[in-house]
């Protein structure tokens, strides 16, 4: 997928075996884990969402959108993935190569919002 068909993309992460994961069947992703700092960012974003471990809506975009909660800024490429820094939470996290299933190249910025299902 070279570019997302929609400006806003939505995933529904949930906890599995102590990790934040998501499924996107259309792209062949099942229990795809978030690792290396991203779980800590997610934990901060869902603090006020009841039962977020059972699932929540994660809206994200390479462009700012109204009421986004967190901005992640690209810092470097490593091991096939990309590191992003979230100033709001002072956390850096790594997004794995599955990112390229949504974007042809790593966006310089991400904007995200977590909502209850």
Biopython code that builds the backbone (N, CA, C, O; Angstrom):
import numpy as np
from Bio.PDB.StructureBuilder import StructureBuilder

atoms = [
    (1, "UNK", "N", (0.863, -1.175, 0.000)),
    (1, "UNK", "CA", (0.000, 0.000, 0.000)),
    (1, "UNK", "C", (0.904, 1.231, 0.000)),
    (1, "UNK", "O", (1.648, 1.444, 0.957)),
    (2, "UNK", "N", (0.854, 2.031, -1.039)),
    (2, "UNK", "CA", (1.728, 3.194, -1.142)),
    (2, "UNK", "C", (1.246, 4.374, -0.327)),
    (2, "UNK", "O", (2.060, 5.095, 0.250)),
    (3, "UNK", "N", (-0.026, 4.583, -0.267)),
    (3, "UNK", "CA", (-0.579, 5.697, 0.502)),
    (3, "UNK", "C", (-1.920, 5.254, 1.055)),
    (3, "UNK", "O", (-2.646, 4.512, 0.394)),
    (4, "UNK", "N", (-2.256, 5.695, 2.247)),
    (4, "UNK", "CA", (-3.544, 5.292, 2.801)),
    (4, "UNK", "C", (-4.689, 5.848, 1.969)),
    (4, "UNK", "O", (-4.615, 6.959, 1.443)),
    (5, "UNK", "N", (-5.753, 5.050, 1.859)),
    (5, "UNK", "CA", (-6.912, 5.504, 1.099)),
    (5, "UNK", "C", (-7.694, 6.561, 1.869)),
    (5, "UNK", "O", (-8.442, 7.335, 1.272)),
    (6, "UNK", "N", (-7.529, 6.599, 3.176)),
    (6, "UNK", "CA", (-8.177, 7.603, 4.015)),
    (6, "UNK", "C", (-7.112, 8.394, 4.763)),
    (6, "UNK", "O", (-6.057, 7.856, 5.101)),
    (7, "UNK", "N", (-7.383, 9.656, 5.020)),
    (7, "UNK", "CA", (-6.436, 10.477, 5.782)),
    (7, "UNK", "C", (-6.358, 10.007, 7.230)),
    (7, "UNK", "O", (-5.295, 10.069, 7.848)),
    (8, "UNK", "N", (-7.491, 9.533, 7.779)),
    (8, "UNK", "CA", (-7.524, 8.999, 9.138)),
    (8, "UNK", "C", (-7.618, 7.484, 9.066)),
    (8, "UNK", "O", (-8.463, 6.939, 8.355)),
    (9, "UNK", "N", (-6.759, 6.816, 9.794)),
    (9, "UNK", "CA", (-6.784, 5.360, 9.858)),
    (9, "UNK", "C", (-7.180, 4.953, 11.269)),
    (9, "UNK", "O", (-6.929, 5.683, 12.228)),
    (10, "UNK", "N", (-7.800, 3.787, 11.392)),
    (10, "UNK", "CA", (-8.287, 3.326, 12.692)),
    (10, "UNK", "C", (-7.846, 1.889, 12.928)),
    (10, "UNK", "O", (-8.029, 1.020, 12.075)),
    (11, "UNK", "N", (-7.267, 1.654, 14.092)),
    (11, "UNK", "CA", (-6.954, 0.306, 14.556)),
    (11, "UNK", "C", (-7.706, 0.091, 15.859)),
    (11, "UNK", "O", (-8.133, 1.048, 16.503)),
    (12, "UNK", "N", (-7.865, -1.167, 16.242)),
    (12, "UNK", "CA", (-8.522, -1.493, 17.509)),
    (12, "UNK", "C", (-7.581, -2.367, 18.344)),
    (12, "UNK", "O", (-7.767, -3.581, 18.432)),
    (13, "UNK", "N", (-6.570, -1.740, 18.956)),
    (13, "UNK", "CA", (-5.634, -2.506, 19.791)),
    (13, "UNK", "C", (-6.313, -3.094, 21.024)),
    (13, "UNK", "O", (-7.338, -2.599, 21.493)),
    (14, "UNK", "N", (-5.712, -4.159, 21.530)),
    (14, "UNK", "CA", (-6.184, -4.827, 22.740)),
    (14, "UNK", "C", (-4.989, -5.536, 23.372)),
    (14, "UNK", "O", (-3.936, -5.683, 22.752)),
    (15, "UNK", "N", (-5.174, -5.972, 24.615)),
    (15, "UNK", "CA", (-4.112, -6.689, 25.317)),
    (15, "UNK", "C", (-4.213, -8.183, 25.034)),
    (15, "UNK", "O", (-5.299, -8.761, 25.078)),
    (16, "UNK", "N", (-3.071, -8.799, 24.744)),
    (16, "UNK", "CA", (-2.988, -10.252, 24.561)),
    (16, "UNK", "C", (-1.655, -10.701, 25.147)),
    (16, "UNK", "O", (-0.597, -10.222, 24.739)),
    (17, "UNK", "N", (-1.711, -11.612, 26.095)),
    (17, "UNK", "CA", (-0.504, -12.152, 26.727)),
    (17, "UNK", "C", (0.397, -11.037, 27.265)),
    (17, "UNK", "O", (1.622, -11.117, 27.175)),
    (18, "UNK", "N", (-0.227, -10.000, 27.825)),
    (18, "UNK", "CA", (0.525, -8.917, 28.439)),
    (18, "UNK", "C", (1.089, -7.878, 27.488)),
    (18, "UNK", "O", (1.862, -7.014, 27.900)),
    (19, "UNK", "N", (0.709, -7.954, 26.216)),
    (19, "UNK", "CA", (1.206, -6.991, 25.225)),
    (19, "UNK", "C", (0.050, -6.321, 24.496)),
    (19, "UNK", "O", (-1.017, -6.911, 24.327)),
    (20, "UNK", "N", (0.274, -5.085, 24.067)),
    (20, "UNK", "CA", (-0.691, -4.422, 23.191)),
    (20, "UNK", "C", (-0.489, -4.972, 21.788)),
    (20, "UNK", "O", (0.627, -4.975, 21.269)),
    (21, "UNK", "N", (-1.578, -5.440, 21.175)),
    (21, "UNK", "CA", (-1.544, -5.999, 19.824)),
    (21, "UNK", "C", (-2.739, -5.467, 19.041)),
    (21, "UNK", "O", (-3.654, -4.871, 19.610)),
    (22, "UNK", "N", (-2.719, -5.690, 17.731)),
    (22, "UNK", "CA", (-3.876, -5.342, 16.905)),
    (22, "UNK", "C", (-3.984, -6.331, 15.761)),
    (22, "UNK", "O", (-3.021, -7.009, 15.404)),
    (23, "UNK", "N", (-5.169, -6.396, 15.200)),
    (23, "UNK", "CA", (-5.434, -7.231, 14.027)),
    (23, "UNK", "C", (-5.842, -6.331, 12.874)),
    (23, "UNK", "O", (-6.574, -5.359, 13.061)),
    (24, "UNK", "N", (-5.372, -6.656, 11.699)),
    (24, "UNK", "CA", (-5.858, -6.022, 10.470)),
    (24, "UNK", "C", (-5.860, -7.125, 9.421)),
    (24, "UNK", "O", (-4.925, -7.278, 8.635)),
    (25, "UNK", "N", (-6.945, -7.885, 9.442)),
    (25, "UNK", "CA", (-7.065, -9.074, 8.607)),
    (25, "UNK", "C", (-6.831, -8.767, 7.136)),
    (25, "UNK", "O", (-6.209, -9.557, 6.427)),
    (26, "UNK", "N", (-7.325, -7.627, 6.676)),
    (26, "UNK", "CA", (-7.183, -7.302, 5.248)),
    (26, "UNK", "C", (-5.721, -7.171, 4.831)),
    (26, "UNK", "O", (-5.393, -7.310, 3.652)),
    (27, "UNK", "N", (-4.840, -6.904, 5.801)),
    (27, "UNK", "CA", (-3.409, -6.780, 5.503)),
    (27, "UNK", "C", (-2.608, -7.977, 6.015)),
    (27, "UNK", "O", (-1.378, -7.978, 5.959)),
    (28, "UNK", "N", (-3.311, -8.995, 6.513)),
    (28, "UNK", "CA", (-2.639, -10.194, 6.990)),
    (28, "UNK", "C", (-1.960, -10.040, 8.347)),
    (28, "UNK", "O", (-1.035, -10.789, 8.664)),
    (29, "UNK", "N", (-2.404, -9.087, 9.143)),
    (29, "UNK", "CA", (-1.819, -8.855, 10.464)),
    (29, "UNK", "C", (-2.757, -9.380, 11.547)),
    (29, "UNK", "O", (-3.903, -8.943, 11.650)),
    (30, "UNK", "N", (-2.267, -10.313, 12.347)),
    (30, "UNK", "CA", (-3.049, -10.887, 13.439)),
    (30, "UNK", "C", (-2.182, -10.876, 14.698)),
    (30, "UNK", "O", (-1.066, -11.396, 14.705)),
    (31, "UNK", "N", (-2.711, -10.281, 15.749)),
    (31, "UNK", "CA", (-1.970, -10.135, 17.007)),
    (31, "UNK", "C", (-0.596, -9.510, 16.767)),
    (31, "UNK", "O", (0.403, -9.937, 17.346)),
    (32, "UNK", "N", (-0.563, -8.501, 15.910)),
    (32, "UNK", "CA", (0.672, -7.768, 15.619)),
    (32, "UNK", "C", (1.024, -6.936, 16.853)),
    (32, "UNK", "O", (0.243, -6.070, 17.248)),
    (33, "UNK", "N", (2.184, -7.181, 17.470)),
    (33, "UNK", "CA", (2.495, -6.482, 18.717)),
    (33, "UNK", "C", (3.086, -5.089, 18.526)),
    (33, "UNK", "O", (3.785, -4.816, 17.551)),
    (34, "UNK", "N", (2.788, -4.232, 19.473)),
    (34, "UNK", "CA", (3.483, -2.959, 19.619)),
    (34, "UNK", "C", (4.616, -3.229, 20.612)),
    (34, "UNK", "O", (4.390, -3.872, 21.638)),
    (35, "UNK", "N", (5.819, -2.753, 20.327)),
    (35, "UNK", "CA", (6.959, -3.002, 21.212)),
    (35, "UNK", "C", (7.798, -1.733, 21.374)),
    (35, "UNK", "O", (7.511, -0.702, 20.767)),
    (36, "UNK", "N", (8.823, -1.828, 22.189)),
    (36, "UNK", "CA", (9.894, -0.832, 22.301)),
    (36, "UNK", "C", (9.403, 0.604, 22.481)),
    (36, "UNK", "O", (9.667, 1.468, 21.646)),
    (37, "UNK", "N", (8.691, 0.847, 23.569)),
    (37, "UNK", "CA", (8.258, 2.206, 23.887)),
    (37, "UNK", "C", (6.838, 2.533, 23.471)),
    (37, "UNK", "O", (6.177, 3.336, 24.129)),
    (38, "UNK", "N", (6.357, 1.934, 22.401)),
    (38, "UNK", "CA", (4.989, 2.213, 21.946)),
    (38, "UNK", "C", (3.962, 1.752, 22.993)),
    (38, "UNK", "O", (2.982, 2.463, 23.216)),
    (39, "UNK", "N", (4.148, 0.584, 23.648)),
    (39, "UNK", "CA", (3.178, 0.206, 24.688)),
    (39, "UNK", "C", (3.071, 1.243, 25.808)),
    (39, "UNK", "O", (1.983, 1.472, 26.336)),
    (40, "UNK", "N", (4.183, 1.866, 26.170)),
    (40, "UNK", "CA", (4.156, 2.878, 27.216)),
    (40, "UNK", "C", (3.386, 4.118, 26.765)),
    (40, "UNK", "O", (2.679, 4.736, 27.562)),
    (41, "UNK", "N", (3.520, 4.478, 25.499)),
    (41, "UNK", "CA", (2.735, 5.598, 24.960)),
    (41, "UNK", "C", (1.253, 5.243, 24.983)),
    (41, "UNK", "O", (0.419, 6.056, 25.380)),
    (42, "UNK", "N", (0.931, 4.023, 24.556)),
    (42, "UNK", "CA", (-0.465, 3.574, 24.568)),
    (42, "UNK", "C", (-1.014, 3.595, 25.993)),
    (42, "UNK", "O", (-2.128, 4.066, 26.221)),
    (43, "UNK", "N", (-0.240, 3.088, 26.952)),
    (43, "UNK", "CA", (-0.692, 3.091, 28.353)),
    (43, "UNK", "C", (-1.096, 4.492, 28.799)),
    (43, "UNK", "O", (-2.123, 4.663, 29.456)),
    (44, "UNK", "N", (-0.305, 5.482, 28.449)),
    (44, "UNK", "CA", (-0.618, 6.873, 28.815)),
    (44, "UNK", "C", (-1.892, 7.344, 28.117)),
    (44, "UNK", "O", (-2.723, 8.019, 28.724)),
    (45, "UNK", "N", (-2.043, 6.990, 26.846)),
    (45, "UNK", "CA", (-3.198, 7.456, 26.074)),
    (45, "UNK", "C", (-4.514, 6.863, 26.563)),
    (45, "UNK", "O", (-5.563, 7.493, 26.431)),
    (46, "UNK", "N", (-4.466, 5.652, 27.130)),
    (46, "UNK", "CA", (-5.712, 4.975, 27.518)),
    (46, "UNK", "C", (-5.987, 5.020, 29.019)),
    (46, "UNK", "O", (-6.902, 4.347, 29.494)),
    (47, "UNK", "N", (-5.218, 5.797, 29.769)),
    (47, "UNK", "CA", (-5.391, 5.859, 31.227)),
    (47, "UNK", "C", (-6.835, 6.086, 31.659)),
    (47, "UNK", "O", (-7.270, 5.526, 32.665)),
    (48, "UNK", "N", (-7.577, 6.892, 30.919)),
    (48, "UNK", "CA", (-8.951, 7.229, 31.309)),
    (48, "UNK", "C", (-10.013, 6.459, 30.524)),
    (48, "UNK", "O", (-11.191, 6.817, 30.564)),
    (49, "UNK", "N", (-9.610, 5.413, 29.815)),
    (49, "UNK", "CA", (-10.569, 4.610, 29.046)),
    (49, "UNK", "C", (-10.833, 3.315, 29.811)),
    (49, "UNK", "O", (-9.936, 2.482, 29.940)),
    (50, "UNK", "N", (-12.055, 3.137, 30.321)),
    (50, "UNK", "CA", (-12.373, 1.907, 31.055)),
    (50, "UNK", "C", (-12.204, 0.675, 30.166)),
    (50, "UNK", "O", (-12.593, 0.679, 28.998)),
    (51, "UNK", "N", (-11.627, -0.361, 30.727)),
    (51, "UNK", "CA", (-11.461, -1.644, 30.038)),
    (51, "UNK", "C", (-10.733, -1.526, 28.702)),
    (51, "UNK", "O", (-11.017, -2.282, 27.772)),
    (52, "UNK", "N", (-9.808, -0.596, 28.601)),
    (52, "UNK", "CA", (-9.057, -0.428, 27.347)),
    (52, "UNK", "C", (-8.319, -1.706, 26.971)),
    (52, "UNK", "O", (-8.089, -1.969, 25.790)),
    (53, "UNK", "N", (-7.945, -2.505, 27.976)),
    (53, "UNK", "CA", (-7.242, -3.751, 27.682)),
    (53, "UNK", "C", (-8.081, -4.702, 26.831)),
    (53, "UNK", "O", (-7.533, -5.561, 26.140)),
    (54, "UNK", "N", (-9.389, -4.556, 26.875)),
    (54, "UNK", "CA", (-10.295, -5.384, 26.057)),
    (54, "UNK", "C", (-10.414, -4.841, 24.637)),
    (54, "UNK", "O", (-10.942, -5.511, 23.750)),
    (55, "UNK", "N", (-9.922, -3.627, 24.431)),
    (55, "UNK", "CA", (-9.950, -3.009, 23.107)),
    (55, "UNK", "C", (-10.356, -1.552, 23.180)),
    (55, "UNK", "O", (-11.182, -1.158, 24.004)),
    (56, "UNK", "N", (-9.764, -0.766, 22.310)),
    (56, "UNK", "CA", (-10.104, 0.650, 22.178)),
    (56, "UNK", "C", (-9.858, 1.056, 20.732)),
    (56, "UNK", "O", (-9.243, 0.318, 19.961)),
    (57, "UNK", "N", (-10.340, 2.219, 20.383)),
    (57, "UNK", "CA", (-10.175, 2.732, 19.019)),
    (57, "UNK", "C", (-8.957, 3.656, 18.999)),
    (57, "UNK", "O", (-8.894, 4.624, 19.758)),
    (58, "UNK", "N", (-7.997, 3.355, 18.131)),
    (58, "UNK", "CA", (-6.816, 4.196, 17.949)),
    (58, "UNK", "C", (-6.909, 4.842, 16.570)),
    (58, "UNK", "O", (-6.781, 4.174, 15.544)),
    (59, "UNK", "N", (-7.132, 6.138, 16.569)),
    (59, "UNK", "CA", (-7.221, 6.902, 15.319)),
    (59, "UNK", "C", (-5.860, 7.542, 15.104)),
    (59, "UNK", "O", (-5.305, 8.157, 16.014)),
    (60, "UNK", "N", (-5.323, 7.397, 13.892)),
    (60, "UNK", "CA", (-4.018, 7.995, 13.628)),
    (60, "UNK", "C", (-3.937, 8.512, 12.202)),
    (60, "UNK", "O", (-4.665, 8.072, 11.312)),
    (61, "UNK", "N", (-3.031, 9.456, 12.014)),
    (61, "UNK", "CA", (-2.861, 10.091, 10.713)),
    (61, "UNK", "C", (-1.469, 10.704, 10.630)),
    (61, "UNK", "O", (-0.858, 11.029, 11.648)),
    (62, "UNK", "N", (-0.982, 10.856, 9.415)),
    (62, "UNK", "CA", (0.281, 11.565, 9.199)),
    (62, "UNK", "C", (0.050, 13.075, 9.205)),
    (62, "UNK", "O", (1.000, 13.854, 9.137)),
    (63, "UNK", "N", (-1.205, 13.479, 9.286)),
    (63, "UNK", "CA", (-1.567, 14.898, 9.311)),
    (63, "UNK", "C", (-2.336, 15.213, 10.590)),
    (63, "UNK", "O", (-3.060, 14.355, 11.095)),
    (64, "UNK", "N", (-2.192, 16.431, 11.124)),
    (64, "UNK", "CA", (-2.959, 16.789, 12.316)),
    (64, "UNK", "C", (-4.459, 16.726, 12.040)),
    (64, "UNK", "O", (-4.909, 17.016, 10.931)),
    (65, "UNK", "N", (-5.217, 16.350, 13.050)),
    (65, "UNK", "CA", (-6.674, 16.342, 12.941)),
    (65, "UNK", "C", (-7.249, 16.888, 14.245)),
    (65, "UNK", "O", (-6.561, 16.878, 15.266)),
    (66, "UNK", "N", (-8.498, 17.366, 14.233)),
    (66, "UNK", "CA", (-9.082, 17.975, 15.437)),
    (66, "UNK", "C", (-9.032, 17.039, 16.646)),
    (66, "UNK", "O", (-9.364, 15.858, 16.551)),
    (67, "UNK", "N", (-8.620, 17.581, 17.757)),
    (67, "UNK", "CA", (-8.600, 16.885, 19.047)),
    (67, "UNK", "C", (-7.635, 15.702, 19.130)),
    (67, "UNK", "O", (-7.832, 14.805, 19.949)),
    (68, "UNK", "N", (-6.599, 15.687, 18.295)),
    (68, "UNK", "CA", (-5.613, 14.610, 18.455)),
    (68, "UNK", "C", (-4.987, 14.752, 19.841)),
    (68, "UNK", "O", (-4.919, 15.851, 20.391)),
    (69, "UNK", "N", (-4.530, 13.628, 20.401)),
    (69, "UNK", "CA", (-3.976, 13.626, 21.760)),
    (69, "UNK", "C", (-2.462, 13.620, 21.792)),
    (69, "UNK", "O", (-1.851, 14.229, 22.669)),
    (70, "UNK", "N", (-1.864, 12.943, 20.849)),
    (70, "UNK", "CA", (-0.418, 12.769, 20.885)),
    (70, "UNK", "C", (0.178, 12.977, 19.502)),
    (70, "UNK", "O", (-0.390, 12.569, 18.489)),
    (71, "UNK", "N", (1.329, 13.618, 19.488)),
    (71, "UNK", "CA", (2.088, 13.814, 18.254)),
    (71, "UNK", "C", (3.393, 13.043, 18.406)),
    (71, "UNK", "O", (4.099, 13.189, 19.404)),
    (72, "UNK", "N", (3.703, 12.229, 17.414)),
    (72, "UNK", "CA", (4.949, 11.476, 17.408)),
    (72, "UNK", "C", (5.786, 11.970, 16.242)),
    (72, "UNK", "O", (5.296, 12.069, 15.118)),
    (73, "UNK", "N", (7.041, 12.278, 16.506)),
    (73, "UNK", "CA", (7.933, 12.840, 15.495)),
    (73, "UNK", "C", (9.036, 11.831, 15.185)),
    (73, "UNK", "O", (9.675, 11.296, 16.091)),
    (74, "UNK", "N", (9.251, 11.578, 13.889)),
    (74, "UNK", "CA", (10.264, 10.633, 13.425)),
    (74, "UNK", "C", (11.643, 11.065, 13.897)),
    (74, "UNK", "O", (11.999, 12.241, 13.821)),
    (75, "UNK", "N", (12.427, 10.086, 14.393)),
    (75, "UNK", "CA", (13.794, 10.397, 14.805)),
    (75, "UNK", "C", (14.837, 9.641, 13.996)),
    (75, "UNK", "O", (15.874, 10.205, 13.647)),
    (76, "UNK", "N", (14.577, 8.362, 13.692)),
    (76, "UNK", "CA", (15.561, 7.602, 12.917)),
    (76, "UNK", "C", (14.976, 6.274, 12.455)),
    (76, "UNK", "O", (13.970, 5.794, 12.978)),
    (77, "UNK", "N", (15.641, 5.701, 11.460)),
    (77, "UNK", "CA", (15.285, 4.379, 10.951)),
    (77, "UNK", "C", (16.239, 3.375, 11.586)),
    (77, "UNK", "O", (17.433, 3.642, 11.723)),
    (78, "UNK", "N", (15.703, 2.211, 11.974)),
    (78, "UNK", "CA", (16.555, 1.186, 12.560)),
    (78, "UNK", "C", (15.891, -0.179, 12.455)),
    (78, "UNK", "O", (14.693, -0.314, 12.705)),
    (79, "UNK", "N", (16.663, -1.181, 12.089)),
    (79, "UNK", "CA", (16.196, -2.570, 12.029)),
    (79, "UNK", "C", (14.922, -2.728, 11.212)),
    (79, "UNK", "O", (14.044, -3.511, 11.575)),
    (80, "UNK", "N", (14.815, -1.998, 10.121)),
    (80, "UNK", "CA", (13.655, -2.109, 9.242)),
    (80, "UNK", "C", (12.452, -1.304, 9.686)),
    (80, "UNK", "O", (11.493, -1.152, 8.930)),
    (81, "UNK", "N", (12.491, -0.787, 10.903)),
    (81, "UNK", "CA", (11.392, 0.021, 11.425)),
    (81, "UNK", "C", (11.838, 1.454, 11.643)),
    (81, "UNK", "O", (12.891, 1.872, 11.162)),
    (82, "UNK", "N", (11.025, 2.197, 12.371)),
    (82, "UNK", "CA", (11.297, 3.617, 12.579)),
    (82, "UNK", "C", (11.011, 4.021, 14.016)),
    (82, "UNK", "O", (10.038, 3.572, 14.621)),
    (83, "UNK", "N", (11.875, 4.877, 14.553)),
    (83, "UNK", "CA", (11.712, 5.421, 15.893)),
    (83, "UNK", "C", (10.989, 6.756, 15.820)),
    (83, "UNK", "O", (11.253, 7.581, 14.945)),
    (84, "UNK", "N", (10.071, 6.950, 16.758)),
    (84, "UNK", "CA", (9.303, 8.190, 16.871)),
    (84, "UNK", "C", (9.353, 8.666, 18.318)),
    (84, "UNK", "O", (9.342, 7.857, 19.246)),
    (85, "UNK", "N", (9.409, 9.985, 18.505)),
    (85, "UNK", "CA", (9.437, 10.580, 19.838)),
    (85, "UNK", "C", (8.126, 11.300, 20.113)),
    (85, "UNK", "O", (7.641, 12.073, 19.287)),
    (86, "UNK", "N", (7.558, 11.033, 21.290)),
    (86, "UNK", "CA", (6.335, 11.701, 21.735)),
    (86, "UNK", "C", (6.709, 12.664, 22.858)),
    (86, "UNK", "O", (6.967, 12.246, 23.987)),
    (87, "UNK", "N", (6.735, 13.946, 22.539)),
    (87, "UNK", "CA", (7.117, 14.965, 23.519)),
    (87, "UNK", "C", (6.140, 15.012, 24.693)),
    (87, "UNK", "O", (6.557, 15.202, 25.835)),
    (88, "UNK", "N", (4.854, 14.843, 24.424)),
    (88, "UNK", "CA", (3.840, 14.926, 25.484)),
    (88, "UNK", "C", (4.146, 13.968, 26.632)),
    (88, "UNK", "O", (3.984, 14.323, 27.800)),
    (89, "UNK", "N", (4.584, 12.767, 26.306)),
    (89, "UNK", "CA", (4.866, 11.759, 27.323)),
    (89, "UNK", "C", (6.364, 11.544, 27.538)),
    (89, "UNK", "O", (6.760, 10.750, 28.391)),
    (90, "UNK", "N", (7.192, 12.242, 26.775)),
    (90, "UNK", "CA", (8.646, 12.094, 26.833)),
    (90, "UNK", "C", (9.056, 10.625, 26.683)),
    (90, "UNK", "O", (9.836, 10.093, 27.473)),
    (91, "UNK", "N", (8.508, 9.993, 25.647)),
    (91, "UNK", "CA", (8.788, 8.584, 25.374)),
    (91, "UNK", "C", (9.115, 8.436, 23.891)),
    (91, "UNK", "O", (8.465, 9.032, 23.032)),
    (92, "UNK", "N", (10.135, 7.629, 23.611)),
    (92, "UNK", "CA", (10.452, 7.283, 22.230)),
    (92, "UNK", "C", (10.018, 5.844, 22.004)),
    (92, "UNK", "O", (10.224, 4.987, 22.865)),
    (93, "UNK", "N", (9.420, 5.576, 20.853)),
    (93, "UNK", "CA", (8.948, 4.235, 20.551)),
    (93, "UNK", "C", (9.259, 3.837, 19.128)),
    (93, "UNK", "O", (9.407, 4.686, 18.248)),
    (94, "UNK", "N", (9.359, 2.537, 18.908)),
    (94, "UNK", "CA", (9.720, 1.978, 17.606)),
    (94, "UNK", "C", (8.489, 1.373, 16.938)),
    (94, "UNK", "O", (7.769, 0.579, 17.543)),
    (95, "UNK", "N", (8.261, 1.752, 15.699)),
    (95, "UNK", "CA", (7.190, 1.145, 14.903)),
    (95, "UNK", "C", (7.834, 0.197, 13.905)),
    (95, "UNK", "O", (8.725, 0.581, 13.148)),
    (96, "UNK", "N", (7.372, -1.043, 13.914)),
    (96, "UNK", "CA", (7.964, -2.100, 13.100)),
    (96, "UNK", "C", (7.645, -1.918, 11.615)),
    (96, "UNK", "O", (6.877, -1.026, 11.252)),
    (97, "UNK", "N", (8.231, -2.760, 10.753)),
    (97, "UNK", "CA", (7.999, -2.636, 9.312)),
    (97, "UNK", "C", (6.534, -2.790, 8.876)),
    (97, "UNK", "O", (6.211, -2.485, 7.728)),
    (98, "UNK", "N", (5.648, -3.252, 9.754)),
    (98, "UNK", "CA", (4.220, -3.298, 9.397)),
    (98, "UNK", "C", (3.708, -1.901, 9.057)),
    (98, "UNK", "O", (2.688, -1.762, 8.381)),
    (99, "UNK", "N", (4.406, -0.869, 9.518)),
    (99, "UNK", "CA", (4.063, 0.518, 9.181)),
    (99, "UNK", "C", (3.942, 0.700, 7.669)),
    (99, "UNK", "O", (3.102, 1.461, 7.187)),
    (100, "UNK", "N", (4.798, -0.015, 6.926)),
    (100, "UNK", "CA", (4.814, 0.134, 5.463)),
    (100, "UNK", "C", (3.597, -0.497, 4.789)),
    (100, "UNK", "O", (3.375, -0.292, 3.595)),
    (101, "UNK", "N", (2.819, -1.249, 5.534)),
    (101, "UNK", "CA", (1.555, -1.753, 4.981)),
    (101, "UNK", "C", (0.517, -0.632, 4.917)),
    (101, "UNK", "O", (-0.481, -0.736, 4.204)),
    (102, "UNK", "N", (0.768, 0.441, 5.672)),
    (102, "UNK", "CA", (-0.140, 1.589, 5.705)),
    (102, "UNK", "C", (0.409, 2.797, 4.954)),
    (102, "UNK", "O", (-0.351, 3.594, 4.405)),
    (103, "UNK", "N", (1.720, 2.925, 4.934)),
    (103, "UNK", "CA", (2.369, 4.073, 4.290)),
    (103, "UNK", "C", (3.527, 3.587, 3.429)),
    (103, "UNK", "O", (4.260, 2.682, 3.827)),
    (104, "UNK", "N", (3.695, 4.181, 2.255)),
    (104, "UNK", "CA", (4.792, 3.823, 1.364)),
    (104, "UNK", "C", (6.146, 4.178, 1.948)),
    (104, "UNK", "O", (7.131, 3.476, 1.719)),
    (105, "UNK", "N", (6.197, 5.261, 2.697)),
    (105, "UNK", "CA", (7.413, 5.638, 3.421)),
    (105, "UNK", "C", (7.006, 6.128, 4.800)),
    (105, "UNK", "O", (5.869, 6.546, 5.018)),
    (106, "UNK", "N", (7.941, 6.068, 5.713)),
    (106, "UNK", "CA", (7.637, 6.450, 7.096)),
    (106, "UNK", "C", (7.300, 7.933, 7.177)),
    (106, "UNK", "O", (8.106, 8.773, 6.776)),
    (107, "UNK", "N", (6.118, 8.263, 7.690)),
    (107, "UNK", "CA", (5.766, 9.677, 7.859)),
    (107, "UNK", "C", (6.724, 10.367, 8.834)),
    (107, "UNK", "O", (7.229, 9.738, 9.764)),
    (108, "UNK", "N", (6.965, 11.631, 8.621)),
    (108, "UNK", "CA", (7.826, 12.410, 9.520)),
    (108, "UNK", "C", (7.127, 12.701, 10.842)),
    (108, "UNK", "O", (7.783, 12.944, 11.855)),
    (109, "UNK", "N", (5.794, 12.675, 10.831)),
    (109, "UNK", "CA", (5.015, 12.902, 12.048)),
    (109, "UNK", "C", (3.780, 12.011, 12.028)),
    (109, "UNK", "O", (3.242, 11.687, 10.970)),
    (110, "UNK", "N", (3.348, 11.625, 13.216)),
    (110, "UNK", "CA", (2.086, 10.926, 13.401)),
    (110, "UNK", "C", (1.272, 11.693, 14.425)),
    (110, "UNK", "O", (1.822, 12.280, 15.356)),
    (111, "UNK", "N", (-0.020, 11.685, 14.251)),
    (111, "UNK", "CA", (-0.949, 12.272, 15.210)),
    (111, "UNK", "C", (-1.909, 11.157, 15.598)),
    (111, "UNK", "O", (-2.354, 10.395, 14.739)),
    (112, "UNK", "N", (-2.231, 11.056, 16.885)),
    (112, "UNK", "CA", (-3.045, 9.931, 17.341)),
    (112, "UNK", "C", (-4.022, 10.344, 18.433)),
    (112, "UNK", "O", (-3.819, 11.317, 19.159)),
    (113, "UNK", "N", (-5.088, 9.560, 18.514)),
    (113, "UNK", "CA", (-6.120, 9.758, 19.539)),
    (113, "UNK", "C", (-6.660, 8.385, 19.918)),
    (113, "UNK", "O", (-6.877, 7.538, 19.052)),
    (114, "UNK", "N", (-6.876, 8.169, 21.205)),
    (114, "UNK", "CA", (-7.465, 6.930, 21.702)),
    (114, "UNK", "C", (-8.886, 7.212, 22.172)),
    (114, "UNK", "O", (-9.138, 8.213, 22.842)),
    (115, "UNK", "N", (-9.811, 6.326, 21.820)),
    (115, "UNK", "CA", (-11.218, 6.460, 22.220)),
    (115, "UNK", "C", (-11.751, 5.111, 22.675)),
    (115, "UNK", "O", (-11.276, 4.060, 22.244)),
    (116, "UNK", "N", (-12.737, 5.158, 23.545)),
    (116, "UNK", "CA", (-13.427, 3.934, 23.939)),
    (116, "UNK", "C", (-14.201, 3.396, 22.741)),
    (116, "UNK", "O", (-14.647, 4.151, 21.877)),
    (117, "UNK", "N", (-14.349, 2.082, 22.712)),
    (117, "UNK", "CA", (-15.151, 1.464, 21.640)),
    (117, "UNK", "C", (-16.620, 1.735, 21.866)),
    (117, "UNK", "O", (-17.457, 1.300, 21.075)),
]
sb = StructureBuilder()
sb.init_structure("model")
sb.init_model(0)
sb.init_chain("A")
sb.init_seg("    ")
for serial, (resi, resn, name, xyz) in enumerate(atoms, 1):
    if name == "N":
        sb.init_residue(resn, " ", resi, " ")
    sb.init_atom(name, np.array(xyz, "f"), 0.0, 1.0, " ", f" {name:<3s}", serial, name[0])
structure = sb.get_structure()
